[in-house]
Amino acid sequence: MIKTVLKSLAAMAFLLPCQTFAQNQTYFASFPALTPDAQTIVFSYDGDIWKVPVKGGVADRITAMQGEEINPKISPDGKWLAFSSNQFGNHDVYVMPLAGGDIKQLTFNDAADEVDNWSWDSKTIYFTSGRYNSFSSYKVSINGGTANRLFENYFNTTHHIAEAPDGALFFNDTWESYRFPNRKHYKGAYNPDIQSYHPKTKSYQRYTDYIGKDFWTSIDQKGNIFFVSDEGNDEYNLYTFINGKKTGLTSFATSIKRPFVSANGTTVVFEKDYQLYTYDVASKKVEKVNISTSRNQVLSKEQEYDVKGNISNFDVSTDGKKIAFISRGEVFVSDVDGKFIRKITNSGERAMECKWLADNKTILFSQTYNGYQNWFSMTGDGKGTIKQLTKDKANNRDICLNKSKTMAVYLSGRNELKLMDLKTFDSRTLLTDEFWAFQNSAPSFSPNDEYVLFTVYRNFEQDILVHHIKNNKTINLTNTGVTETAPAWSPDGKYIYFTSARTKPNYPMGMFDAHIYRMALNNYDQPYRSDKFDDLFNETKPAEVKPLEKTIKNGKVKSDSSKSKPTPKPANVISINTQNILDRIELVGPGFGGQFGTDVFAKGDKNYIFYRSNHEGGAPGFYRTTLAPFEANKTEKITDGGDNSIMQSGDSFFILSRGVINKYNLESNKLDKIDQAYKFTRNLNAEFNQMFYETWVGLDENFYDEKFHGVDWDKMRTRYATYLPYVNNRSDLRILLNDMLGELNSSHMGFNSSGAEERKNLNYTTNETGIIFDQQNPFKVMRIAAKSNANRFGVNILPGDILTAVNGIKVDEKIDRDYYFSKPSLDQEMTLTFDRKGKQVFVNLHPESAGTLRGNLYDEWISNNRKNVDKWGNNRIAYSYMKNMSGGELENFLLDMVAEEENKEAIILDLRYNTGGNVHDEVLKFLAQRPYLQWKYRGGKLAPQSNFGPAAKPIVLLVNEQSLSDAEMTAAGFKQLKLGKIIGTETYRWIIFTSAKGLVDGSSYRLPSWGCYTMDGKNLESEGVKPDILVRNTFEDRLADQDPQLERAVAEILKDLK
């Protein structure tokens, strides 16, 4: 009943005509701040900045720029409003008079510049930006000029700066307070604490040490500190310090966000349940701020789409006349030439699969129901009513019909294979097994309809099985330790074709270098040439055509055509001999590159195997390999792209390629595009509603922990769904869904969405040069980043040079330096003019992206570590650093080992700040190698086998609170295998293996579906990996360019080498 009411409310919202109207209950007002006298609130709503009296009432819009304006902050003198806007593609800092006037852009970098706070003299704006590292704190003058970074060191990731009246800067410095504030209940080494640093006195102080989340600091003019903490009840509530003691001020059952205290200290404003509230400091009373805004309901406006190039699934009727297809979640029907099209669904739900039934009139299709994919039927002309065939709380998918279209087989949920009677539409479970709820192979029928062919997971790898429908017996045909997937039965019933890497597991790295194989179900002999020769002399008699017999019934002549019907071809007999069945596997198609997916069709004595492959130059394409007796296998390319599927209807073939249905000529191997163009409408309100429930279902079905980390997941759906009617734009939906997902206290979580309605007319990028300028003189060259384009041979730039012009345009010190490097795209080259001791110097260089510069600065940090290890360790220790656990970083690690391991006596593998991936197994296998024998050439030196034996040497693994995901897997494996010492801090507790699922409009959400556990059963997501030797690198260490962790690693190794 609750769900019905909620969906009705949402439906009412999107059925209203698009209009602007006043509302007294404003939801999704965010980023609130107060005037110094606490009389007025400014906030962000619907992409603009508004103001309203602190007691509520009618709000006035302050800004109306393209894009969104966020983070409004009023200067302590009450005269100025600073905020961030992304009208040019990324957030920059802007300022304007609070009373109204011109808006001035202060920053011009293509990183997100997000306003934090003002200085107390109202002359400086603090903001967070990712321009030189992942993110850090900066300040810029209200009058303009170039921003300065507050704290050096690549890994000082400070943010949420709040200046105290005495000049101390309060901050947080973790992902949990900046990137994932929506993640609830996190407890771990990377929890945010309240900290401060005084730039003048150089004094640092940490105010909290709670193993939870303390962040979002705001300070009044007397130095009173307010912030959020989840220490009281695991929800974010308002806290302060009274006589130095952390004290809770509220105890809400739902979390607050972004508290801000007025300068006079009387009032705190914050977000709660998507509305604004105030806390009166003297009376301790909380009041909701009732805000009336003019809401522009653009989501309810019908938007136009076209099926052209946007088809995701299709089926052709048996009579060859009609095509059913799906585009943006709706079901359509057209003639086989695409001239006449009709949309037959209009529910606002999402359809994903469609099949014609035997009558050539009825379509079976899947569509969401309460977020779950269920089966429905509808007449193809669209004139009937939709019939719901299943109401399962499980996703029904991957349906396959038998040849006569009397039965259908499909997967349901995580563990069921089901059979549907297409006459009664009743379904029954064939068997229960570990199918997983996504990343499946589709089941199918044997050519004689006796068996169902499918795959199940065994130890993370797929095996191919067949199930006899009548006898209810199941046979595992492969039963190996690697994946065999995408099985397809040959039309004659003798072979199973499939995709596999044969000797390499699919998990954790994926199935690279997979190929197409076929497995003979019995020990079949090959055809004989002599038989074919003898057939040349066998005479075949033409079939006798008998006249139709006629009978007279009720005075009418009736033809008896029963005797003239052709005798049906007997069904192929399936013979399965499992003895030595793996010996009967042979390669089909290319033996290089990667091949995926398998479809098999036959014509005459030829078999055609269709698949996707990248064996020609690495680019994906759709291919076929033809198998014919007494001929070599022939592989041909059909079309480019890796998104292709093929089906047969009668003697005709059709291929869906890159959103377009094509007729396919089997003889010529040519495609004939079917031009299907049809415009239709949907509204985003209905789509957002559907996407919300589908996302909830995806986690309900796939989240790795069946107890949902102790969260009542049903309750969360109900709670957050109440806000769906108030969602006014895509940003609101992102906030709502990410908040709901954050309730699970899970890593690897998130909802991502972008739409055409959010696209900006203008987008700018920063042309970086690799020049590091002086903080005090922003146009003076301090140094050159080592791997940058400014460090190329012949590029003549020296420390001390003063930049005077960019591409002939003279620079102004009162303007942000980035202004001169901000362009719609990267220039191919730039001309910079410098003053070098009174002499003009002109330099040409190729600009680089901001991402490239960040990577180069990261590499400088690594290079400095290596130099220190060589220095402190007397060149006896090999040092390797991995930024993440990707294939590229694995390659770098192996190159480091090849270059240094043999010549050094010990190894330091540094996984601090590592952002994960999936190569832990390869890293550990390399490190676990030990010498086991020696060999030599006559008169030569003995050499060990294997070539590398790191496990015989001292190894130290460095980790810290930012070592996450696959870095934690590596650390846990390193400890279990006893390969050496782990030094640093406990790891992040951020490790669940994840994938993603797409939604109807191209949005996606992540699915943390595979938990990771130690050999004694400890969940790494909740435990992390503890070091053998605890050493912390503090904010002060980083500021002073000290690295106690690396120093200790060298010291421990030198101790072992004595």
SULZIQUI-V887664 format. One record per pair of residues at least 24 apart in sequence whose C-alpha atoms are under 8 Angstrom apart, sorted by sequence separation. I is the first residue (numbers start at 1). J is the second residue. D is the distance in whole Angstrom. If there is no record, write none. Layout:
I/J/D  I/J/D
//
This chain:
74/98/8  133/157/8  135/159/8  137/161/7  170/194/7  171/195/6  187/211/6  188/212/7  372/396/8  373/397/7  413/437/5  414/438/8  434/458/8  481/505/7  482/506/7  495/519/5  496/520/7  605/629/7  693/717/8  716/740/7  730/754/7  779/803/5  806/830/7  807/831/5  808/832/8  926/950/8  927/951/6  955/979/7  956/980/6  957/981/6  958/982/6  959/983/6  960/984/5  961/985/6  963/987/5  964/988/5  965/989/8  44/69/7  170/195/6  171/196/6  187/212/5  326/351/7  412/437/8  495/520/5  496/521/7  590/615/7  593/618/7  730/755/8  779/804/8  806/831/6  807/832/6  808/833/7  955/980/5  956/981/5  957/982/5  958/983/5  959/984/5  960/985/5  961/986/6  962/987/6  963/988/6  964/989/7  965/990/5  966/991/7  44/70/6  170/196/4  186/212/6  187/213/8  326/352/7  494/520/6  495/521/6  806/832/5  807/833/8  878/904/6  954/980/6  955/981/7  956/982/6  957/983/6  958/984/6  959/985/6  960/986/6  961/987/5  962/988/5  964/990/5  965/991/4  43/70/8  44/71/7  169/196/5  170/197/7  185/212/7  186/213/7  326/353/7  494/521/6  716/743/8  805/832/6  806/833/6  877/904/5  878/905/8  880/907/8  882/909/8  884/911/8  956/983/7  959/986/7  960/987/5  961/988/5  964/991/6  965/992/7  43/71/8  44/72/7  168/196/6  169/197/5  185/213/8  228/256/8  326/354/7  494/522/7  804/832/8  805/833/5  876/904/5  877/905/6  878/906/6  879/907/6  880/908/6  881/909/6  882/910/7  883/911/7  951/979/6  959/987/7  960/988/8  965/993/8  43/72/6  84/113/7  168/197/6  169/198/6  228/257/8  325/354/7  455/484/8  613/642/8  692/721/8  803/832/7  804/833/6  805/834/7  875/904/7  876/905/5  877/906/5  878/907/5  879/908/5  880/909/5  881/910/5  882/911/6  885/914/7  890/919/7  991/1020/6  992/1021/7  42/72/7  84/114/6  128/158/8  168/198/4  169/199/8  228/258/8  324/354/7  366/396/7  455/485/7  612/642/6  803/833/6  804/834/5  876/906/7  877/907/6  878/908/6  879/909/6  880/910/6  881/911/6  883/913/7  884/914/5  885/915/7  886/916/7  990/1020/8  991/1021/5  42/73/8  83/114/8  84/115/6  128/159/6  167/198/6  168/199/7  228/259/7  324/355/7  366/397/7  411/442/8  455/486/8  638/669/6  803/834/4  804/835/7  877/908/7  879/910/8  883/914/5  884/915/5  885/916/5  886/917/5  989/1020/6  990/1021/5  83/115/6  127/159/8  128/160/7  167/199/8  227/259/7  324/356/7  410/442/8  411/443/8  455/487/8  612/644/8  638/670/7  711/743/7  802/834/5  803/835/6  882/914/7  883/915/7  884/916/5  885/917/4  886/918/6  887/919/7  890/922/8  989/1021/5  82/115/7  127/160/8  226/259/7  410/443/6  454/487/7  638/671/8  711/744/6  801/834/6  802/835/5  884/917/6  885/918/6  886/919/6  890/923/7  989/1022/6  93/127/8  106/140/8  127/161/7  226/260/8  409/443/7  453/487/7  779/813/8  801/835/6  802/836/7  885/919/5  989/1023/6  990/1024/8  126/161/7  226/261/7  249/284/8  409/444/7  453/488/8  689/724/7  709/744/6  778/813/8  801/836/5  885/920/7  989/1024/4  106/142/8  177/213/8  344/380/7  389/425/7  409/445/8  453/489/8  589/625/6  610/646/8  708/744/6  709/745/7  800/836/7  801/837/8  988/1024/6  989/1025/8  176/213/8  344/381/7  345/382/8  389/426/8  588/625/8  987/1024/5  36/74/8  62/100/8  106/144/5  177/215/6  208/246/8  318/356/8  344/382/5  779/817/7  986/1024/6  987/1025/5  31/70/7  32/71/8  33/72/7  34/73/8  35/74/6  36/75/8  106/145/7  107/146/8  177/216/8  313/352/7  314/353/7  315/354/6  316/355/8  317/356/5  324/363/8  342/381/8  343/382/7  344/383/8  430/469/8  778/817/7  976/1015/8  986/1025/6  987/1026/7  31/71/5  32/72/7  33/73/6  34/74/7  35/75/8  36/76/6  107/147/8  312/352/8  313/353/6  314/354/6  315/355/6  316/356/7  317/357/8  318/358/7  342/382/8  986/1026/4  31/72/7  33/74/7  35/76/8  36/77/7  218/259/7  219/260/8  220/261/6  224/265/8  313/354/7  314/355/8  315/356/7  319/360/7  985/1026/7  986/1027/6  36/78/6  73/115/8  76/118/7  216/258/6  217/259/8  218/260/5  219/261/6  220/262/6  221/263/5  222/264/8  318/360/6  395/437/8  400/442/8  402/444/8  430/472/8  447/489/7  972/1014/7  985/1027/6  35/78/6  71/114/7  72/115/7  73/116/8  75/118/6  76/119/8  82/125/8  116/159/8  117/160/8  120/163/7  172/215/6  216/259/7  217/260/8  218/261/6  220/263/5  221/264/6  222/265/7  317/360/6  398/441/8  399/442/7  400/443/7  401/444/8  402/445/6  409/452/8  446/489/6  447/490/8  907/950/8  969/1012/8  984/1027/6  71/115/6  73/117/6  74/118/8  75/119/8  76/120/6  77/121/8  116/160/5  117/161/6  118/162/8  119/163/6  120/164/8  172/216/8  219/263/8  220/264/6  221/265/7  353/397/8  398/442/5  399/443/7  400/444/6  401/445/8  403/447/8  441/485/6  442/486/7  444/488/8  447/491/6  461/505/7  589/633/7  906/950/8  983/1027/5  986/1030/8  71/116/7  73/118/7  75/120/8  76/121/7  77/122/6  116/161/6  117/162/6  118/163/7  120/165/6  185/230/7  220/265/5  353/398/8  398/443/7  400/445/8  441/486/5  447/492/7  448/493/8  461/506/6  588/633/8  589/634/8  590/635/8  688/733/7  692/737/7  982/1027/5  983/1028/6  984/1029/7  985/1030/5  76/122/6  116/162/7  117/163/8  171/217/7  353/399/8  358/404/7  403/449/8  441/487/7  447/493/6  460/506/8  461/507/7  589/635/6  797/843/7  902/948/7  907/953/7  909/955/8  911/957/7  912/958/6  913/959/8  920/966/6  924/970/7  981/1027/8  982/1028/5  983/1029/5  984/1030/5  985/1031/6  75/122/5  95/142/7  170/217/7  333/380/7  358/405/6  402/449/7  446/493/7  460/507/7  599/646/8  796/843/6  901/948/7  906/953/5  907/954/6  908/955/6  909/956/6  910/957/6  911/958/6  912/959/5  913/960/7  915/962/8  916/963/8  919/966/7  920/967/7  923/970/8  981/1028/6  982/1029/7  983/1030/6  984/1031/5  985/1032/6  333/381/8  357/405/6  358/406/8  795/843/7  905/953/6  906/954/5  907/955/5  908/956/5  909/957/5  910/958/5  911/959/5  912/960/5  913/961/8  914/962/7  915/963/7  916/964/6  917/965/7  918/966/6  981/1029/8  983/1031/7  984/1032/6  185/234/6  795/844/7  901/950/7  905/954/8  906/955/6  907/956/6  908/957/6  909/958/6  910/959/7  911/960/8  912/961/8  913/962/5  914/963/5  915/964/6  916/965/5  917/966/5  920/969/6  921/970/7  924/973/7  928/977/8  184/234/7  185/235/7  795/845/7  908/958/7  912/962/6  913/963/5  914/964/6  915/965/7  916/966/4  917/967/8  920/970/5  924/974/7  184/235/7  912/963/5  913/964/8  915/966/8  916/967/5  928/979/7  766/818/7  911/963/6  915/967/7  927/979/7  968/1020/8  522/575/6  768/821/7  914/967/6  972/1025/6  521/575/7  522/576/6  523/577/8  767/821/5  971/1025/7  162/217/7  164/219/6  165/220/8  521/576/5  522/577/5  766/821/6  767/822/6  790/845/7  160/216/6  161/217/8  162/218/6  163/219/7  164/220/8  165/221/6  324/380/8  521/577/6  522/578/8  766/822/5  767/823/7  789/845/7  790/846/8  911/967/6  968/1024/7  160/217/7  162/219/7  164/221/8  165/222/7  166/223/8  521/578/7  765/822/6  766/823/6  789/846/6  968/1025/6  165/223/6  764/822/6  765/823/5  767/825/8  789/847/7  164/223/6  522/581/8  764/823/5  765/824/6  766/825/8  767/826/6  789/848/7  521/581/7  764/824/4  765/825/6  766/826/7  767/827/7  788/848/8  520/581/7  523/584/8  763/824/6  764/825/6  765/826/7  984/1045/6  519/581/7  762/824/7  983/1045/7  519/582/7  520/584/6  519/584/6  520/585/7  788/853/7  983/1048/8  519/585/4  983/1049/7  518/585/6  519/586/7  517/585/7  518/586/6  785/853/8  788/856/7  959/1027/8  517/586/6  518/587/7  787/856/6  517/587/4  518/588/7  786/856/7  516/587/6  517/588/5  785/856/7  515/587/7  516/588/5  517/589/8  785/857/7  960/1032/8  515/588/8  516/589/6  515/589/8  516/590/8  786/860/7  515/590/7  785/860/8  515/591/7  769/845/8  515/592/8  769/846/7  515/593/8  769/847/5  770/848/8  493/572/6  513/592/7  514/593/8  515/594/6  516/595/6  768/847/5  769/848/6  492/572/6  493/573/7  494/574/7  513/593/6  514/594/5  515/595/5  516/596/7  767/847/5  768/848/5  493/574/6  494/575/7  513/594/4  514/595/6  515/596/7  767/848/6  768/849/6  885/966/6  512/594/6  513/595/7  514/596/7  516/598/7  767/849/6  768/850/6  885/967/7  766/849/7  767/850/7  770/853/6  884/967/8  765/849/8  766/850/6  769/853/8  768/853/7  958/1045/8  958/1046/8  958/1049/8  956/1049/6  499/595/7  499/596/6  956/1053/7  499/597/7  955/1053/7  498/597/8  499/598/7  954/1053/6  498/598/6  477/578/7  497/598/7  529/630/8  527/629/7  954/1056/7  478/581/8  497/600/8  954/1057/8  477/581/7  478/582/7  491/600/7  486/596/8  488/598/6  490/600/6  491/601/6  486/597/5  487/598/7  488/599/6  489/600/7  490/601/7  491/602/6  485/597/8  486/598/6  488/600/7  490/602/8  490/607/8  448/571/5  447/571/7  448/572/6  447/572/7  448/573/7  448/574/8  908/1049/7  906/1053/7  905/1057/8  877/1050/8  872/1047/8  869/1046/8  873/1050/6  872/1050/7  873/1051/8  865/1046/8  869/1050/7  873/1054/7  76/263/6  38/262/5  54/278/8  37/262/7  38/263/8  32/258/7  34/260/7  36/262/5  37/263/7  38/264/7  31/258/6  32/259/8  33/260/6  34/261/7  35/262/6  36/263/4  37/264/6  32/260/7  33/261/8  34/262/5  35/263/7  36/264/6  38/266/7  41/269/8  33/262/8  38/267/6  59/291/6  56/289/5  57/290/6  58/291/6  59/292/6  60/293/8  55/289/6  56/290/5  57/291/5  58/292/5  59/293/6  34/269/7  54/289/7  55/290/8  56/291/5  57/292/6  58/293/6  33/269/7  56/292/8  32/269/7  32/270/6  32/271/7  52/291/7  31/271/8  30/271/6  29/271/8  748/990/7  747/990/5  748/991/8  30/274/7  32/276/8  746/990/8  747/991/6  748/992/7  29/274/6  30/275/8  747/992/7  748/993/8  28/274/5  29/275/6  30/276/8  748/994/6  27/274/5  28/275/6  29/276/7  27/275/5  26/275/7  753/1002/7  754/1003/7  753/1003/4  752/1003/6  753/1004/7  751/1003/8  752/1004/5  751/1004/6  752/1005/6  751/1005/4  750/1005/6  751/1006/7  749/1005/7  750/1006/6  749/1006/5  748/1006/7  749/1007/7  748/1007/7  749/1008/7  748/1008/6  747/1008/7  746/1008/8  26/290/7  437/701/7  25/290/6  26/291/6  437/702/7  24/290/6  25/291/6  26/292/6  24/291/6  25/292/6  26/293/7  23/291/8  24/292/4  23/292/5  24/293/7  22/292/6  23/293/6  22/293/5  23/294/6  22/294/4  23/295/7  21/294/5  22/295/6  20/294/6  21/295/5  747/1021/8  20/295/5  21/296/7  746/1021/8  19/295/8  20/296/4  19/296/6  20/297/6  18/296/7  19/297/6  18/297/5  19/298/7  17/297/8  18/298/6  18/299/7  18/300/6  17/300/6  18/301/5  16/300/7  17/301/7  14/299/7  15/300/6  14/300/5  13/300/7  414/701/7  413/701/7  414/702/8  703/1007/7  704/1008/6  705/1009/8  694/999/8  702/1007/7  703/1008/6  704/1009/4  702/1008/8  703/1009/5  704/1010/5  705/1011/7  394/701/7  702/1009/5  703/1010/8  704/1011/6  691/999/7  699/1007/7  691/1000/7  698/1007/7  695/1005/7  687/1000/8  371/690/7  371/691/8  371/692/8  368/690/8  371/693/5  372/694/7  370/693/6  371/694/4  370/694/8  371/695/8  371/696/7  372/697/6  368/694/8  371/697/6  320/649/6  319/649/8  320/650/7  318/649/6  319/650/8  315/647/8  316/648/8  317/649/7  318/650/6  320/652/8  316/649/6  348/682/8  341/676/8  338/674/6  339/675/8  337/674/6  338/675/6  339/676/7  341/678/7  343/680/8  349/686/8  337/675/7  338/676/5  348/686/5  349/687/7  337/676/8  338/677/8  348/687/6  350/690/7  349/690/6  314/656/8  348/690/7  313/656/8  311/656/8  312/659/6  310/658/8  311/659/4  309/658/7  310/659/5  311/660/6  309/659/4  310/660/7  311/661/8  308/659/8  309/660/5  308/660/7  308/675/8  308/676/6  307/676/7  308/677/5  307/677/6  308/678/7  306/677/6  307/678/6  306/678/5  307/679/7  306/679/4  307/680/8  305/679/5  306/680/6  304/679/7  305/680/5  304/680/6  305/681/6  304/681/4  305/682/8  303/681/5  304/682/7  302/681/6  303/682/5  302/682/5  303/683/6  302/683/5  303/684/8  301/683/6  302/684/8  300/683/6  301/684/8  299/683/6  300/684/7  299/684/5  300/685/6  299/685/5  300/686/8  509/918/6  508/918/6  509/919/6  508/919/7  508/921/8  299/728/7  298/728/7  299/729/7  297/728/7  298/729/8  296/728/8  295/728/8  182/738/7  183/739/7  182/739/5  183/741/8  184/742/6  185/743/8  183/742/4  184/743/5  186/745/6  182/742/5  183/743/6  184/744/7  185/745/6  182/743/8  183/744/7  184/745/5  183/745/5  183/746/7  149/775/8  148/775/6  146/778/6  350/1000/7  110/764/7  110/765/5  109/765/7  110/766/5  109/766/6  108/766/8  146/813/8  145/813/6  146/814/8  14/683/8  145/814/4  146/815/7  147/816/7  144/814/6  145/815/4  146/816/4  14/685/5  89/760/6  143/814/8  144/815/6  145/816/4  146/817/6  329/1000/6  13/685/8  14/686/6  88/760/7  144/816/6  145/817/7  146/818/8  328/1000/6  87/760/7  88/761/8  89/762/7  90/763/8  328/1001/7  88/762/5  89/763/5  90/764/8  10/685/8  11/686/7  87/762/7  88/763/5  89/764/6  10/686/8  88/764/6  10/689/7  46/728/7  46/729/7  67/758/7  67/760/7  66/760/7  28/726/8  27/726/6  28/727/8  27/727/8  154/857/7  28/732/7  154/858/7  154/861/7  108/816/7  106/815/8  107/816/6  109/818/6  106/816/7  108/818/5  109/819/8  107/818/7  108/819/5  13/725/6  107/819/7  110/822/8  12/725/8  13/726/8  109/822/7  10/724/6  11/725/8  108/822/6  3/718/7  6/721/7  10/725/5  2/718/8  6/722/6  9/725/6  132/850/8  131/850/7  132/853/7  133/854/6  132/854/5  131/854/7  133/857/8  132/857/8  133/858/8  111/850/8  110/850/8  190/961/5  189/961/5  190/962/7  189/985/8  189/986/6  189/987/7  190/988/6  189/988/6  188/988/6  189/989/8  188/989/6  204/1036/7  156/1035/7  156/1038/7  155/1038/7  156/1039/8  153/1038/6  152/1038/8  153/1039/6  152/1039/6  151/1039/7  153/1041/7
//
